[in-house]
Amino acid sequence: MRRSRLAELGLTPREIVKFLRWLPRTRWPLVILYVVYANILGAVIVFGFLKFVLPPEDSVWYTDLGDRRSQLLFFALLSLGATVSTLVGLRHALPTLMWHQGRRRGVPNQQLAKDRALRLPASQMWISASLWLFGSVMFVVFLAQHSPRRALIGGFGAFLGGAVICMVIYLRSEQVLRPIISEAIADGAATKRTSRVSRRVRVVWLLCSGVPVGAIFGLAMGYEFGVLHGSAKQLMFPVLIMSAIVIAVGLLAAGSLANGIGEPVRALREAMRQVEQGDLTAQVKVNTTTELGLLQSGFNDMLRQIRERERLRALFGQFVGSDVAQRAVEEGVQLGGEERFVAVLFVDLVGSTRLAFHLGAPRVVKLLNEFFHAVVDVVGAEGGYVNKFQGDAALVIFGAPLELENFAGRALKAARVLQEVLAGPLHETNVGIGVSAGPVVAGHIGADERLEYTVIGDAVNEASRLCELAKSEPGHLLASARAVALADPEEARHWILGEEVSLRGRDALTRLARAEAPPISSSASSEPSSEPSSAS
């Protein structure tokens, strides 16, 4: 059985030496140090109280245990109990220590190890309480052989000392094991097992007020029932000592407790301030094992989810456009559409198939990316929405999905800027630009599983036909007279109305409008660089 348990923990005979070298590098030595410290403190309190605080008639000393043989037997049994409790505590904490140090190969149930981390302070407290109970019972038994009255007094003193060491071990173990517990909380330990603020407050109160007041109460009862033989005047000294302890230690504990609660709250408020200023990289260090630690860990998880949401939102916006993504997040997505008055800009690169044959696919892809990059920059500066890329063409909407003031004027200005920007890298390749304006149906089209935002209407068809016609125009840019009429006067003066033509697929005639030369320069976008390409 023992060999199988060691094997489960990865402690084969070869591993034992490594284990003995590894254990001092964990936090276990600190735990043992504080346990020893607490037990020594408890022993000092017990024997100091029994020997020096009580009246001489009621004092108890280790010599009251009996002869030297009885004294040696008592301390030998106490040492044996301390050794056993230390080994039991190590056995209980070992999976958690191994998990925290990264020796996860030897931890079959890592979730159990993380959950056990949250119980380690309480576990160490109860193990020490068991040891102290064992020692107290032996202490009372040895005293009772010579004086039952002194056995009662000794048992009362041992109870006070045991209460002190249990609470000290709980608080100190929680402090020493805080990095392990914090990591366990952040790594998904069962949060219902975390320490509560109310429990810590009760422990501090019991340690600083409950035990001294209990000692005063016990002295009064002992004097009342004749267990203590000292006079009332003699009992004033221990009462004053206990009262001074209540006042002094209580003040120190209250300040420490307030700081332990206030510091995590202040750190959380600072992180919230950073988030309010737009910094989503803020993190709160989980430095407490109470519900405040859960709050800190939950805040970090919330920010992590917000960052993930923003990342997905940015990716979503790259595919459908930031305006559509913003609207979808805020209002949701429903199939259907609405009638909107918009301006439509259609831009098409001529001869991309021939370019692929002469230049090769990689260079053509690079050329297309530079082409679309210029389109996105220019129309984005004017508030346009790139609805879709269709091969070597782009469909741009002004006035949907978001309302846009002077949508026609902005579309016409973007077209004139594109005419100049695209003349640089694509000077040997024809580009057609067509602009129209009018009513369309704009909305989400498709199915519940797959949909897209698009616009349907005569203005879209007209812009597409104007784009085709513009490819044979000297300036490669045409607009409808209706778009110019809907534009603001400042933009309309840059356009010259021309003849009426019949566009393919439309019954009504379209009056053309051409941009006056020379085209304007734009500071809103920069000319993309590209190697000259040939469309031969």
SEFI-747999 format. One line per 3 residues: number of its first residue (from 1); their letters; for each residue y, x, z of C-alpha. Coordinates in nm, 4 decimals. Example, Ala and Ser with C-alpha at 12.3 -4.5 7.8 and 13.67 -1.06 7.14 Angstrom:
// residues 2
1> as> -0.4500 1.2300 0.7800  -0.1060 1.3670 0.7140
***
This chain:
// residues 536
1> mrr> 0.0000 0.0000 0.0000  0.2437 0.2773 0.0987  0.1596 0.4785 -0.2119
4> srl> 0.2183 0.1758 -0.4373  0.5557 0.1067 -0.2754  0.6612 0.4664 -0.3308
7> ael> 0.5447 0.4443 -0.6904  0.7551 0.1305 -0.7416  1.0610 0.3241 -0.6285
10> glt> 0.9797 0.6180 -0.8541  0.8969 0.8413 -0.5551  0.5897 1.0246 -0.6783
13> pre> 0.4971 1.3428 -0.4879  0.7043 1.5483 -0.7318  0.9955 1.3130 -0.6860
16> ivk> 1.0024 1.3418 -0.3081  1.1701 1.6839 -0.3162  1.4239 1.5572 -0.5702
19> flr> 1.4753 1.2517 -0.3528  1.5494 1.4618 -0.0447  1.8052 1.6586 -0.2469
22> wlp> 1.9529 1.3447 -0.3978  1.9894 1.1350 -0.0812  2.2692 1.3460 0.0759
25> rtr> 2.4791 1.2884 -0.2383  2.4775 0.9127 -0.1802  2.6893 0.7216 0.0693
28> wpl> 2.3957 0.6880 0.3065  2.4891 0.9938 0.5211  2.8275 0.8310 0.5872
31> vil> 2.6559 0.5090 0.6896  2.4294 0.6997 0.9287  2.7293 0.8923 1.0619
34> yvv> 2.9122 0.5712 1.1464  2.5977 0.4146 1.2933  2.5528 0.7154 1.5219
37> yan> 2.9228 0.7064 1.6040  2.9061 0.3363 1.6885  2.5995 0.3798 1.9083
40> ilg> 2.7588 0.6699 2.0949  3.0722 0.4604 2.1364  2.8611 0.1725 2.2654
43> avi> 2.6792 0.3974 2.5116  3.0114 0.5388 2.6366  3.1477 0.1868 2.6800
46> vfg> 2.8381 0.0683 2.8648  2.8034 0.3595 3.1034  3.1802 0.3963 3.1415
49> flk> 3.2095 0.0298 3.2309  2.9093 0.0352 3.4645  2.9979 0.3640 3.6361
52> fvl> 3.3765 0.3974 3.6404  3.5239 0.0497 3.5863  3.3124 -0.1490 3.8319
55> ppe> 3.3592 -0.1043 4.2061  3.1399 0.1673 4.3629  2.9240 -0.0981 4.5319
58> dsv> 2.8296 -0.2424 4.1903  2.8246 0.0658 3.9665  2.5143 0.1540 3.7658
61> wyt> 2.4158 0.5002 3.6409  2.1208 0.6416 3.4511  1.9821 0.7751 3.7799
64> dlg> 1.9184 0.4136 3.8774  1.6474 0.4007 3.6106  1.4071 0.5709 3.8487
67> drr> 1.2665 0.9181 3.8780  1.3042 1.1858 3.6102  0.9850 1.0735 3.4413
70> sql> 1.1171 0.7202 3.4020  1.4468 0.8525 3.2712  1.2736 1.0718 3.0121
73> lff> 1.0502 0.7829 2.9090  1.3529 0.5560 2.8627  1.5420 0.8038 2.6442
76> all> 1.2254 0.8897 2.4472  1.1655 0.5232 2.3681  1.5327 0.4845 2.2783
79> slg> 1.5121 0.7831 2.0398  1.1975 0.6412 1.8823  1.3696 0.3081 1.8306
82> atv> 1.6713 0.4805 1.6739  1.4462 0.6713 1.4321  1.2569 0.3575 1.3322
85> stl> 1.5772 0.1580 1.2815  1.7217 0.4378 1.0647  1.4124 0.4425 0.8426
88> vgl> 1.4101 0.0631 0.8187  1.7772 0.0666 0.7210  1.7128 0.3323 0.4571
91> rha> 1.4168 0.1388 0.3186  1.6334 -0.1703 0.2884  1.9270 0.0139 0.1277
94> lpt> 1.7288 0.2478 -0.0983  1.7086 0.0222 -0.4107  2.0842 -0.0357 -0.3954
97> lmw> 2.1608 0.3336 -0.3456  1.9385 0.4260 -0.6395  2.0979 0.1584 -0.8565
100> hqg> 2.4478 0.2802 -0.7699  2.3646 0.6465 -0.8328  2.2226 0.5663 -1.1766
103> rrr> 1.8522 0.6165 -1.0932  1.7836 0.2727 -1.2356  1.4506 0.3808 -1.3737
106> gvp> 1.3174 0.3572 -1.0185  1.4628 0.0115 -0.9505  1.2360 -0.2578 -1.0999
109> nqq> 1.4650 -0.5459 -1.0003  1.8231 -0.4355 -1.0563  1.9647 -0.7809 -0.9856
112> lak> 1.7960 -0.7752 -0.6450  1.9456 -0.4312 -0.5801  2.2943 -0.5600 -0.6667
115> dra> 2.2527 -0.8724 -0.4549  2.1234 -0.6637 -0.1660  2.4362 -0.4480 -0.1878
118> lrl> 2.6420 -0.7452 -0.0716  2.4187 -0.7855 0.2348  2.4065 -0.4183 0.3354
121> pas> 2.6840 -0.4310 0.6013  2.5283 -0.7340 0.7687  2.1795 -0.5844 0.7344
124> qmw> 2.2845 -0.2598 0.9003  2.4508 -0.4599 1.1758  2.1372 -0.6645 1.2468
127> isa> 1.9140 -0.3571 1.2367  2.1411 -0.1874 1.4909  2.1506 -0.5074 1.6952
130> slw> 1.7705 -0.5062 1.7058  1.7734 -0.1457 1.8257  2.0346 -0.2257 2.0882
133> lfg> 1.8414 -0.5298 2.2038  1.5296 -0.3152 2.2369  1.7212 -0.0555 2.4390
136> svm> 1.8897 -0.3209 2.6537  1.5591 -0.4851 2.7414  1.4130 -0.1475 2.8399
139> fvv> 1.7277 -0.0713 3.0391  1.7005 -0.3983 3.2304  1.3269 -0.3565 3.2879
142> fla> 1.3651 -0.0052 3.4284  1.6544 -0.1152 3.6522  1.4710 -0.4264 3.7711
145> qhs> 1.1944 -0.2115 3.9196  1.4404 -0.0907 4.1838  1.7202 -0.3507 4.2005
148> prr> 1.7226 -0.6927 4.0260  2.0944 -0.7248 4.1028  2.1735 -0.3984 3.9293
151> ali> 1.9477 -0.5092 3.6425  2.1737 -0.8137 3.5912  2.4838 -0.5962 3.6003
154> ggf> 2.3264 -0.3436 3.3636  2.2170 -0.6188 3.1252  2.5710 -0.7585 3.1184
157> gaf> 2.7143 -0.4149 3.0423  2.4524 -0.3545 2.7711  2.5411 -0.6898 2.6155
160> lgg> 2.9087 -0.5937 2.5959  2.8248 -0.2553 2.4466  2.5847 -0.4104 2.1966
163> avi> 2.8484 -0.6577 2.0813  3.0947 -0.3744 2.0273  2.8586 -0.1492 1.8315
166> cmv> 2.7370 -0.4357 1.6108  3.0893 -0.5285 1.5084  3.1946 -0.1661 1.4594
169> iyl> 2.8893 -0.0996 1.2430  2.9608 -0.4110 1.0355  3.3240 -0.3171 0.9705
172> rse> 3.2562 0.0530 0.9111  2.9539 -0.0099 0.6885  3.1612 -0.2510 0.4835
175> qvl> 3.4272 0.0174 0.4457  3.1846 0.2978 0.3547  2.9802 0.0831 0.1165
178> rpi> 3.2863 -0.0743 -0.0466  3.2506 0.1191 -0.3778  2.8891 0.0057 -0.4084
181> ise> 2.9674 -0.3546 -0.3179  3.2689 -0.3651 -0.5513  3.0613 -0.2345 -0.8414
184> aia> 2.7883 -0.4874 -0.7636  3.0429 -0.7712 -0.7680  3.1876 -0.6487 -1.0982
187> dga> 2.8358 -0.6099 -1.2405  2.7297 -0.9679 -1.1726  2.5876 -0.9773 -0.8211
190> atk> 2.5308 -1.3196 -0.6636  2.8812 -1.3933 -0.5375  2.7634 -1.6487 -0.2820
193> rts> 2.6447 -1.3553 -0.0708  2.9826 -1.1864 -0.0442  3.1552 -1.1456 0.2889
196> rvs> 3.4174 -1.4046 0.3731  3.7679 -1.3393 0.4956  3.7044 -1.5858 0.7782
199> rrv> 3.3976 -1.3868 0.8864  3.5967 -1.0663 0.8974  3.8690 -1.2368 1.1012
202> rvv> 3.6091 -1.3656 1.3489  3.4444 -1.0239 1.3772  3.7785 -0.8544 1.4420
205> wll> 3.8698 -1.1195 1.6986  3.5371 -1.0828 1.8780  3.5681 -0.7050 1.8811
208> csg> 3.9284 -0.6896 1.9961  3.9619 -1.0012 2.2102  3.6307 -1.1771 2.2576
211> vpv> 3.4431 -0.8866 2.4168  3.7197 -0.7848 2.6635  3.7864 -1.1466 2.7589
214> gai> 3.4110 -1.1983 2.7930  3.3990 -0.8990 3.0256  3.6751 -1.0494 3.2393
217> fgl> 3.4916 -1.3816 3.2443  3.1667 -1.2077 3.3423  3.3381 -1.0216 3.6251
220> amg> 3.4799 -1.3455 3.7596  3.1428 -1.5207 3.7429  2.9654 -1.2221 3.8992
223> yef> 3.2083 -1.2218 4.1881  3.1849 -1.6015 4.2251  2.8047 -1.6076 4.2436
226> gvl> 2.7668 -1.3000 4.4599  2.6207 -1.0676 4.1998  2.9127 -0.8289 4.2434
229> hgs> 2.9715 -0.7097 4.5986  3.3124 -0.5562 4.5449  3.6219 -0.7213 4.6856
232> akq> 3.8655 -0.9232 4.4770  4.1171 -0.6392 4.5058  3.8628 -0.3925 4.3713
235> lmf> 3.7939 -0.6189 4.0723  4.1610 -0.6114 3.9731  4.1204 -0.2656 3.8204
238> pvl> 3.8526 -0.3634 3.5622  4.0453 -0.6821 3.4864  4.3618 -0.4820 3.4170
241> ims> 4.1649 -0.2385 3.1988  4.0179 -0.5210 2.9921  4.3584 -0.6902 2.9605
244> aiv> 4.5196 -0.3691 2.8363  4.2421 -0.3313 2.5796  4.3018 -0.6858 2.4554
247> iav> 4.6748 -0.6211 2.4050  4.6605 -0.2721 2.2541  4.3551 -0.3045 2.0352
250> gll> 4.4494 -0.6583 1.9346  4.7840 -0.5438 1.7941  4.6243 -0.2602 1.5977
253> aag> 4.3507 -0.4852 1.4647  4.5978 -0.7561 1.3624  4.8005 -0.5043 1.1607
256> sla> 4.4902 -0.3605 0.9969  4.3587 -0.7069 0.9146  4.6925 -0.8176 0.7688
259> ngi> 4.7088 -0.5048 0.5531  4.3488 -0.5556 0.4384  4.4391 -0.9030 0.3146
262> gep> 4.7905 -0.8297 0.1905  4.7161 -0.5158 -0.0128  4.4734 -0.6849 -0.2587
265> vra> 4.7142 -0.9765 -0.2960  5.0035 -0.7409 -0.3747  4.7926 -0.5546 -0.6302
268> lre> 4.6982 -0.8845 -0.7907  5.0617 -0.9963 -0.8067  5.1583 -0.6673 -0.9740
271> amr> 4.8845 -0.7112 -1.2341  4.9995 -1.0692 -1.2978  5.3536 -0.9410 -1.3514
274> qve> 5.2233 -0.6982 -1.6139  5.0403 -0.9816 -1.7893  5.3555 -1.1948 -1.7854
277> qgd> 5.5303 -0.9089 -1.9667  5.2594 -0.9110 -2.2340  5.0420 -0.6243 -2.1095
280> lta> 4.6848 -0.7504 -2.1393  4.5404 -0.4103 -2.0466  4.6255 -0.4597 -1.6785
283> qvk> 4.3348 -0.4134 -1.4406  4.2962 -0.4705 -1.0683  4.0820 -0.2286 -0.8715
286> vnt> 3.8191 -0.4228 -0.6775  3.8747 -0.2722 -0.3333  3.7545 -0.5435 -0.0977
289> tte> 3.4206 -0.7107 -0.0404  3.5512 -1.0545 0.0590  3.6579 -1.3511 -0.1520
292> lgl> 3.9619 -1.1414 -0.2426  3.7245 -0.9029 -0.4165  3.5820 -1.1951 -0.6108
295> lqs> 3.9379 -1.2939 -0.7004  4.0116 -0.9400 -0.8224  3.6890 -0.9254 -1.0214
298> gfn> 3.7531 -1.2735 -1.1616  4.1041 -1.1708 -1.2662  3.9627 -0.8706 -1.4530
301> dml> 3.6998 -1.0907 -1.6193  3.9670 -1.3429 -1.7174  4.1805 -1.0712 -1.8763
304> rqi> 3.8753 -0.9344 -2.0551  3.8087 -1.2785 -2.2019  4.1757 -1.3184 -2.2969
307> rer> 4.1692 -0.9826 -2.4752  3.8533 -1.0860 -2.6564  4.0139 -1.4169 -2.7499
310> erl> 4.3241 -1.2415 -2.8798  4.1093 -1.0017 -3.0788  3.9163 -1.2898 -3.2362
313> ral> 4.2434 -1.4701 -3.2950  4.3806 -1.1645 -3.4758  4.0643 -1.1369 -3.6845
316> fgq> 4.0809 -1.5098 -3.7565  4.4427 -1.4692 -3.8639  4.3487 -1.1906 -4.1044
319> fvg> 4.1153 -1.4284 -4.2860  4.3106 -1.7552 -4.2775  4.6654 -1.6420 -4.1992
322> sdv> 4.8409 -1.6155 -3.8648  5.0175 -1.9519 -3.9024  4.6946 -2.1415 -3.9673
325> aqr> 4.5216 -1.9534 -3.6861  4.8053 -2.0341 -3.4435  4.8010 -2.3997 -3.5381
328> ave> 4.4218 -2.4196 -3.5120  4.4279 -2.2680 -3.1617  4.7078 -2.4926 -3.0367
331> egv> 4.6221 -2.8234 -3.2074  4.2578 -2.7925 -3.3047  4.1123 -2.8415 -3.6503
334> qlg> 4.0415 -3.1755 -3.8165  3.9333 -3.2545 -4.1681  4.2036 -3.4274 -4.3692
337> gee> 4.5514 -3.3642 -4.5015  4.9104 -3.4781 -4.5104  5.1726 -3.4972 -4.7828
340> rfv> 5.4218 -3.2118 -4.7655  5.7091 -3.0948 -4.9834  5.6478 -2.7255 -5.0492
343> avl> 5.7157 -2.4425 -5.2890  5.4194 -2.2700 -5.4524  5.4172 -1.9108 -5.5770
346> fvd> 5.1308 -1.7901 -5.7916  5.0974 -1.4209 -5.8798  4.8218 -1.2827 -6.1018
349> lvg> 4.7266 -0.9328 -6.2106  4.6371 -0.9123 -6.5794  4.3453 -0.7152 -6.7145
352> str> 4.1632 -0.6236 -6.3932  3.8293 -0.6432 -6.5767  3.9450 -0.3862 -6.8334
355> laf> 4.0827 -0.1733 -6.5522  3.7428 -0.1723 -6.3818  3.5841 -0.0525 -6.7062
358> hlg> 3.8340 0.2298 -6.7636  3.9195 0.3375 -6.4078  3.6023 0.2603 -6.2152
361> apr> 3.5465 0.0137 -5.9339  3.6777 0.2288 -5.6423  4.0165 0.2888 -5.8053
364> vvk> 4.0461 -0.0749 -5.9068  3.9729 -0.1877 -5.5511  4.2408 0.0503 -5.4261
367> lln> 4.4838 -0.0863 -5.6857  4.4069 -0.4468 -5.5876  4.4543 -0.3685 -5.2186
370> eff> 4.7946 -0.2139 -5.2884  4.8829 -0.5138 -5.5043  4.7878 -0.7658 -5.2349
373> hav> 4.9526 -0.5534 -4.9646  5.2811 -0.5742 -5.1530  5.2392 -0.9509 -5.1958
376> vdv> 5.1698 -1.0049 -4.8247  5.4668 -0.7915 -4.7174  5.7162 -0.9585 -4.9491
379> vga> 5.6173 -1.3215 -4.8944  5.5744 -1.2600 -4.5203  5.9342 -1.1422 -4.4989
382> egg> 6.0418 -1.4777 -4.6473  5.8154 -1.6915 -4.4273  5.5525 -1.7612 -4.6915
385> yvn> 5.1857 -1.8224 -4.6199  4.9260 -1.6480 -4.8364  4.6822 -1.9338 -4.8750
388> kfq> 4.4130 -1.7432 -5.0591  4.3247 -1.4475 -5.2744  4.1419 -1.5491 -5.5905
391> gda> 3.9980 -1.2410 -5.7545  4.3083 -1.0600 -5.8777  4.5498 -1.3463 -5.8001
394> alv> 4.7223 -1.4781 -5.4889  4.8344 -1.8318 -5.4030  5.1337 -1.8452 -5.1676
397> ifg> 5.2779 -2.1548 -4.9973  5.6286 -2.1962 -4.8573  5.6664 -2.4946 -4.6233
400> apl> 5.3075 -2.5352 -4.5041  5.1337 -2.5279 -4.2650  5.4612 -2.4720 -4.0762
403> ele> 5.7873 -2.6371 -4.1693  6.0230 -2.3946 -4.3444  6.3918 -2.4414 -4.4062
406> nfa> 6.5020 -2.3726 -4.7666  6.1382 -2.3316 -4.8727  6.2241 -2.3345 -5.2446
409> gra> 6.5004 -2.0754 -5.2107  6.2731 -1.8475 -5.0076  5.9936 -1.8764 -5.2651
412> lka> 6.2312 -1.7928 -5.5508  6.3736 -1.4942 -5.3636  6.0228 -1.3668 -5.2843
415> arv> 5.9349 -1.3986 -5.6540  6.2351 -1.1897 -5.7580  6.1522 -0.9232 -5.4984
418> lqe> 5.7905 -0.9145 -5.6132  5.9097 -0.8739 -5.9724  6.0803 -0.5495 -5.8736
421> vla> 5.8244 -0.4212 -5.6206  5.5253 -0.4712 -5.8482  5.7020 -0.3085 -6.1422
424> gpl> 5.6531 0.0313 -5.9768  5.2804 0.0861 -5.9195  5.1794 -0.1615 -6.1893
427> het> 5.4270 -0.0677 -6.4613  5.1514 -0.0353 -6.7220  4.9729 -0.3530 -6.6165
430> nvg> 5.1041 -0.7033 -6.6744  5.1693 -0.9217 -6.3713  5.2518 -1.2882 -6.3994
433> igv> 5.4538 -1.4729 -6.1346  5.5066 -1.8484 -6.1380  5.7051 -2.0618 -5.8924
436> sag> 5.7055 -2.4390 -5.8593  5.8011 -2.6944 -5.5972  5.7105 -3.0513 -5.5203
439> pvv> 5.4900 -3.2799 -5.3118  5.1340 -3.1686 -5.2320  4.8518 -3.2685 -5.0000
442> agh> 4.8072 -2.9946 -4.7378  4.5241 -2.9856 -4.4863  4.1739 -2.8729 -4.3970
445> iga> 3.9215 -2.9399 -4.6704  3.5448 -2.8914 -4.6507  3.2794 -2.9835 -4.3948
448> der> 3.2564 -2.9622 -4.0168  3.0548 -2.6408 -4.0465  3.2762 -2.4742 -4.3091
451> ley> 3.6336 -2.5619 -4.3988  3.9577 -2.4030 -4.5131  4.3255 -2.4846 -4.5190
454> tvi> 4.4500 -2.5495 -4.8718  4.7059 -2.7411 -5.0760  4.6328 -2.9763 -5.3647
457> gda> 4.8869 -3.1233 -5.6021  5.0819 -3.1022 -5.9257  5.3084 -2.8280 -5.7920
460> vne> 5.0065 -2.6001 -5.7486  4.8882 -2.6634 -6.1041  5.2380 -2.6129 -6.2408
463> asr> 5.2797 -2.2794 -6.0606  4.9438 -2.1620 -6.1957  5.0397 -2.2532 -6.5544
466> lce> 5.3827 -2.0904 -6.5174  5.2066 -1.7745 -6.3962  4.9901 -1.7690 -6.7111
469> lak> 5.2939 -1.8227 -6.9326  5.4928 -1.5545 -6.7480  5.2407 -1.2854 -6.8415
472> sep> 5.3829 -1.2891 -7.1949  5.7466 -1.2988 -7.0754  5.9558 -0.9796 -7.0691
475> ghl> 6.0287 -1.0193 -6.6980  5.6815 -1.1589 -6.6116  5.8509 -1.4255 -6.3951
478> las> 5.9023 -1.7972 -6.4550  6.0003 -2.0846 -6.2280  6.0420 -2.4563 -6.2715
481> ara> 6.3893 -2.6061 -6.2877  6.2877 -2.8400 -6.0044  6.2268 -2.5414 -5.7756
484> val> 6.5720 -2.4043 -5.8582  6.7287 -2.7444 -5.7953  6.5697 -2.7566 -5.4467
487> adp> 6.6905 -2.4059 -5.3582  7.0122 -2.3237 -5.1770  7.3136 -2.2443 -5.3991
490> eea> 7.3077 -1.8761 -5.3009  6.9605 -1.8360 -5.4487  7.0042 -2.0820 -5.7370
493> rhw> 7.2857 -1.8742 -5.8887  7.0329 -1.5976 -5.9635  6.8425 -1.8235 -6.2040
496> ilg> 6.9136 -1.9320 -6.5599  6.7724 -2.2607 -6.6858  6.5990 -2.2545 -7.0203
499> eev> 6.3941 -2.4704 -7.2553  6.1436 -2.7422 -7.1787  5.7771 -2.6686 -7.2490
502> slr> 5.4485 -2.8518 -7.2227  5.2125 -2.6719 -6.9874  4.8374 -2.6947 -7.0273
505> grd> 4.6866 -2.9782 -6.8260  5.0203 -3.1551 -6.7603  5.1627 -3.4578 -6.9393
508> alt> 5.5218 -3.4115 -6.8236  5.7435 -3.1441 -6.9704  5.8512 -2.8538 -6.7518
511> rla> 6.1939 -2.6990 -6.7839  6.1731 -2.3249 -6.7381  6.4002 -2.1065 -6.5275
514> rae> 6.4270 -1.7292 -6.5576  6.5692 -1.4804 -6.3113  6.8874 -1.3111 -6.4255
517> app> 6.8716 -0.9358 -6.4746  6.8734 -0.6977 -6.3029  6.6318 -0.8018 -6.0247
520> iss> 6.7485 -0.7573 -5.6667  6.6278 -0.4847 -5.4320  6.4588 -0.5788 -5.1101
523> sas> 6.4670 -0.4057 -4.7790  6.1971 -0.6335 -4.6514  5.9175 -0.4425 -4.8155
526> sep> 5.8528 -0.0936 -4.9339  5.7148 0.0064 -5.2677  5.3447 0.0871 -5.2344
529> sse> 5.2301 0.4097 -5.3894  4.9555 0.4235 -5.6437  4.8419 0.6387 -5.9281
532> pss> 4.9538 0.5088 -6.2686  4.6864 0.2960 -6.4254  4.6238 0.1940 -6.7841
535> as> 4.5176 -0.1456 -6.9140  4.4091 -0.0231 -7.2531
***
